[in-house]
Amino acid sequence: MAYTTIAKPSVHMDVPLWEGSDSTTTVNGMGFKPDIIWIKRYDGNARAIFNNSTQGIGFNQQPSGNFANDTTNFIASYTSDGFTLTGNLDYTNDASQFYSACCFKANGGTTSSNTDGSITSTVQANTTAGISVVTWTGTGSAGTLGHGLGVAPKFIMAKNMAEADRAVTLNMSTLFETDPATDNLQFALNGSTLQDQADRWNDTAPTTSVFSVGSTGMLNGSSDPCVAYCFAEVQGFSKMGYFVGNGNVNGAFVYCGFRPKYIMVKKRDSAENWFCKITGINASGVGSYSSSYGVGGTLTRTIKYDDTTNSTNCTMRFTSTGFQALTTDGKANDDDTKYWYIAFAEMPVVGTNGVIALAI
């Protein structure tokens, strides 16, 4: 059985939903103060907005294009169990529009200086859940940065906030079979894996204490503010890897060891959108579980991070132990094609008390 030390994933990760307003809106009820917030409208066209509590309210990434830092106060403030949004802003809080936010707990906004690498980093880490926010001032030269997790991260998403270039570059570490230290993908570029880009990760895989950056301005421009989101795999809470599509409406089942709350998927070998699926959105908007939406049913809403559009295709099924593509859509299930994914739990298969999770 897949026992886990995280019996309640919702104290480390949650995906709130809300209807927008022209006035200030507070999104609350999470079991933690969110330190990483990835917002995307899901019922229509809008850019995604990524924010973290280390850099603060005025630092926002737009992963759907070549953008530097957006200083708009999309998030007005963080609260003990959520966040407050400025009203009448199309990307995050506009009347009669529907939004989701993938939120993670790091360390409640408390940071520490980390000198494990050759470049001093500022780290906010949640070692229990394998999540950290790392910030640093770029040097323009290859170096290493402490990530604070104590185990090697499998997934690193990083950005030079000052540079109007591809919004996020990712190191999948050991997720792919060829040159894992340098293979990478970019948000705002729905192409295939970029092979052997040594100037990004310096041709070096992450270790239990540091990850490496090269000389590229995308990740390490001289004197520029840079940020990385680091994730390590934690049994029963998070799973990262790839699956192979079969090209029919009953795709390969992906075992996670938990009932998923959120998955993000990207086709490895050719151009397709980055997209995510979450539980709890019904056909009419914010909401509720039903026989067709949520756990135990199928999820048809597709939330795309790499452009401004939204779609309702690419049907997936979430079960008590993983997920399955129920589509021939190229974003998720072309025949004999690899897809990278990262998944986070709503409920583990078996918690620390030995109680087996039930499929709803």
C-alpha positions in Angstrom: 0.0 0.0 0.0 1.1 3.6 -0.7 1.3 5.0 2.8 2.1 8.6 3.2 3.2 11.0 5.9 0.7 13.6 4.5 -2.7 12.3 5.5 -4.4 15.7 4.7 -3.0 17.2 1.4 -5.2 20.2 1.7 -3.0 21.7 4.4 -0.2 22.0 1.8 -2.0 22.5 -1.5 -5.5 23.5 -2.6 -7.3 24.8 -5.7 -10.0 27.4 -4.8 -12.5 28.5 -7.4 -14.4 31.8 -7.4 -16.7 34.0 -9.5 -15.1 37.4 -10.3 -16.3 40.8 -9.2 -15.8 44.4 -10.0 -15.1 44.8 -6.3 -12.4 43.5 -4.0 -12.8 39.7 -3.5 -11.4 37.5 -0.7 -10.8 33.9 -1.5 -10.4 32.0 1.7 -11.1 28.7 3.5 -7.8 27.0 2.6 -5.9 25.2 5.4 -2.8 27.4 5.0 -1.5 30.8 4.0 -0.7 30.4 0.3 2.9 31.2 -0.8 2.6 30.1 -4.4 -0.6 31.2 -6.3 -1.1 30.3 -10.0 -4.4 32.0 -11.3 -6.2 31.3 -14.5 -9.7 32.2 -15.8 -11.3 28.9 -16.9 -14.6 30.0 -18.6 -13.0 32.3 -21.2 -9.9 34.0 -22.5 -7.4 35.6 -20.1 -3.7 35.4 -19.3 -2.5 33.2 -16.4 -0.9 35.1 -13.4 1.7 33.5 -11.2 2.6 35.1 -7.9 4.6 34.1 -4.7 4.8 35.5 -1.2 8.6 35.8 -1.2 8.7 38.5 -4.0 5.3 39.8 -3.0 2.3 41.5 -4.4 4.0 43.5 -7.2 5.8 40.6 -8.8 3.7 38.7 -11.2 4.6 36.3 -14.0 2.5 36.0 -17.2 3.5 32.5 -18.6 1.5 33.0 -21.8 4.1 35.2 -23.6 7.4 37.1 -23.6 6.8 39.3 -20.5 8.9 40.8 -17.8 7.5 41.3 -14.3 4.0 42.7 -14.2 3.7 45.1 -11.3 -0.2 45.2 -11.2 -1.6 44.5 -7.8 -3.7 41.6 -8.9 -3.4 40.2 -5.3 -4.2 43.0 -2.9 -3.0 41.0 0.2 -2.4 37.5 1.5 -4.5 36.2 4.4 -4.0 33.4 6.9 -6.2 31.0 4.8 -6.3 32.6 1.4 -5.8 35.9 -0.4 -7.7 39.1 -1.4 -7.9 40.2 -5.0 -8.2 43.6 -6.5 -11.6 44.0 -8.3 -12.3 44.6 -11.9 -9.1 43.1 -13.3 -9.8 40.7 -16.2 -7.0 38.2 -15.6 -7.9 37.5 -11.9 -11.2 39.1 -10.7 -13.7 40.5 -13.2 -17.5 40.4 -12.8 -19.3 37.3 -14.1 -16.1 35.5 -15.0 -14.8 32.3 -13.3 -11.3 31.6 -12.0 -9.2 29.0 -10.3 -5.9 29.2 -8.4 -3.4 26.4 -7.8 -2.0 27.3 -4.4 0.8 25.8 -2.4 2.2 26.3 1.1 5.9 27.0 1.5 6.8 28.6 4.8 4.1 31.2 5.4 6.1 34.0 3.8 9.1 33.5 6.1 12.4 33.2 4.2 16.0 32.4 5.0 19.3 33.1 3.3 20.9 29.9 1.8 24.6 29.6 1.0 24.6 26.0 -0.1 25.4 27.1 -3.6 27.9 29.4 -5.2 25.2 32.0 -5.6 23.4 33.0 -2.3 19.7 32.3 -2.6 16.7 33.3 -0.5 14.6 30.2 0.3 11.1 29.6 1.5 10.7 25.9 2.0 8.1 23.3 3.0 10.2 20.1 3.3 7.3 18.0 4.4 5.5 18.6 1.1 8.6 19.0 -1.1 7.9 22.6 -2.1 10.2 25.6 -2.1 10.4 29.1 -3.6 13.9 30.2 -4.4 14.9 33.8 -5.3 18.3 35.2 -6.2 20.0 38.0 -8.0 21.4 36.9 -11.3 25.1 36.8 -11.9 25.3 36.2 -15.7 27.7 33.3 -15.0 27.0 29.6 -14.3 26.6 28.7 -10.7 24.6 26.7 -8.1 21.7 27.7 -5.8 20.5 26.1 -2.6 16.8 25.0 -2.8 16.2 24.0 0.8 14.4 20.8 0.2 16.9 18.3 1.5 16.1 16.0 -1.4 16.7 16.5 -5.2 13.7 18.3 -6.8 12.2 16.6 -9.9 10.6 19.7 -11.3 12.0 23.2 -11.3 10.1 26.2 -12.9 12.3 29.3 -13.1 12.1 32.8 -14.5 14.2 36.0 -14.8 11.6 38.5 -13.7 13.3 41.5 -15.4 13.6 40.0 -18.8 10.8 40.1 -21.4 11.5 36.6 -22.7 9.9 33.2 -22.5 8.0 33.2 -19.3 9.2 30.1 -17.6 11.9 27.5 -18.4 11.6 24.1 -16.7 14.0 21.4 -15.7 12.4 18.1 -15.5 15.5 16.5 -13.9 15.1 12.7 -14.2 11.7 12.7 -15.9 13.0 12.2 -19.4 15.4 9.5 -20.6 17.8 11.7 -22.7 20.1 14.3 -21.2 17.8 14.8 -18.2 20.1 17.5 -16.8 19.6 19.8 -19.8 16.4 18.8 -21.5 13.8 21.5 -20.8 10.5 22.9 -21.9 9.3 26.5 -21.9 5.9 28.0 -21.0 4.6 30.4 -23.7 6.2 28.1 -26.2 4.1 25.0 -26.9 6.9 23.3 -28.9 8.6 20.0 -28.0 11.5 19.4 -25.6 14.5 21.6 -26.2 17.5 19.3 -26.3 20.8 19.9 -24.6 20.5 23.6 -23.6 23.5 23.7 -21.4 23.3 27.5 -20.8 20.0 27.0 -18.9 20.9 24.3 -16.3 24.7 24.1 -16.9 24.3 20.5 -18.0 24.0 19.5 -14.3 21.2 17.7 -12.6 19.9 19.0 -9.2 21.3 17.5 -6.0 19.8 17.1 -2.6 21.0 20.6 -1.7 21.4 22.7 -4.9 20.4 23.1 -8.5 22.5 24.6 -11.3 22.0 27.5 -13.6 23.9 28.5 -16.7 24.7 31.9 -18.1 21.5 32.5 -20.0 19.6 35.7 -19.3 16.4 33.7 -19.1 17.4 32.3 -15.7 20.4 34.2 -14.5 20.8 37.7 -16.1 23.4 39.8 -14.4 21.8 41.8 -11.5 18.3 40.7 -12.4 15.7 39.4 -9.9 15.1 35.7 -10.6 12.7 33.1 -9.1 12.4 29.3 -9.1 9.6 27.0 -7.9 11.1 23.7 -6.9 9.1 20.5 -6.3 10.3 17.1 -5.0 8.1 14.0 -5.2 6.4 13.0 -1.9 4.7 9.7 -1.7 0.9 10.0 -1.5 1.0 13.8 -2.1 2.8 14.5 -5.4 3.8 12.5 -8.5 5.9 13.6 -11.5 6.8 11.7 -14.6 5.5 10.8 -18.0 3.0 8.5 -19.6 2.6 7.1 -23.1 -0.5 7.8 -25.1 -2.3 5.1 -27.0 -4.5 7.2 -29.4 -7.9 5.8 -28.4 -10.7 7.1 -26.1 -9.5 4.8 -23.3 -6.0 6.1 -22.6 -3.4 4.5 -20.5 -4.1 4.7 -16.7 -1.5 6.7 -14.8 -1.0 5.4 -11.2 -0.3 8.2 -8.7 -0.9 6.5 -5.3 -3.6 9.1 -4.5 -6.8 10.6 -5.7 -5.7 13.7 -7.7 -6.8 17.2 -7.0 -4.7 18.8 -9.8 -2.7 17.6 -12.8 -0.7 19.5 -15.3 0.3 17.8 -18.6 2.5 18.7 -21.6 3.1 16.7 -24.8 6.8 15.9 -25.0 7.6 15.4 -28.6 5.8 18.1 -30.5 3.8 21.3 -30.2 0.8 21.2 -27.9 -0.6 23.3 -25.1 0.4 23.1 -21.5 -2.9 22.4 -19.7 -4.2 21.5 -16.2 -7.2 19.7 -14.9 -8.7 20.2 -11.4 -11.6 18.7 -9.5 -14.8 20.4 -8.7 -15.7 22.5 -11.8 -19.1 21.6 -13.2 -20.6 22.5 -16.6 -22.1 25.8 -15.4 -19.0 27.2 -13.7 -17.9 27.3 -10.1 -18.5 24.5 -8.3 -19.7 21.2 -7.3 -19.2 17.5 -7.8 -21.5 15.6 -10.1 -21.7 12.3 -12.0 -20.0 14.0 -14.9 -17.5 16.3 -13.2 -15.0 15.8 -10.4 -13.8 12.6 -8.7 -15.4 9.4 -9.9 -16.5 11.1 -13.1 -14.9 12.8 -16.0 -13.3 16.3 -16.2 -13.8 18.1 -19.5 -12.6 21.6 -18.6 -9.2 22.4 -19.8 -7.2 25.3 -18.3 -4.3 26.3 -20.5 -1.4 28.2 -19.1 0.7 28.8 -22.2 -1.8 31.0 -24.0 -4.8 33.2 -23.3 -7.5 30.8 -24.5 -9.6 28.2 -22.9 -11.1 25.0 -24.2 -13.5 22.3 -22.9 -12.0 19.3 -24.7 -9.4 16.8 -23.6 -11.6 14.7 -21.2 -9.9 13.1 -18.3 -11.0 10.7 -15.5 -9.8 11.0 -11.9 -9.9 7.9 -9.7 -9.0 7.0 -6.2 -5.5 6.0 -7.3 -4.7 8.2 -10.4 -6.0 9.5 -13.7 -6.8 8.4 -17.3 -7.2 10.3 -20.6 -10.5 9.6 -22.2 -9.8 11.4 -25.5 -7.8 11.2 -28.7 -6.9 14.9 -28.4 -3.3 15.5 -29.1 -2.8 17.5 -25.9 -3.1 14.2 -23.9 -3.3 11.0 -25.9 -1.6 10.7 -29.3 -0.6 7.2 -30.1 2.9 6.1 -28.9 3.7 9.7 -27.6 5.1 10.7 -24.3 3.4 13.2 -22.0 5.1 14.9 -19.1 2.8 15.4 -16.0 2.9 16.7 -12.5 0.1 15.7 -10.1 -1.0 16.7 -6.6 -3.3 14.8 -4.3 -6.7 15.4 -2.9 -6.6 12.2 -0.9 -3.8 9.6 -0.5 -4.6 5.9 -1.1 -3.6 5.1 2.4 -2.8 7.7 5.1 -0.6 7.5 8.1 -3.5 6.0 10.1 -3.9 3.2 7.6 -7.3 4.4 6.5 -8.0 3.7 2.8 -9.2 6.6 0.7 -12.5 6.2 -1.0 -13.4 7.3 -4.6 -16.3 9.7 -4.5 
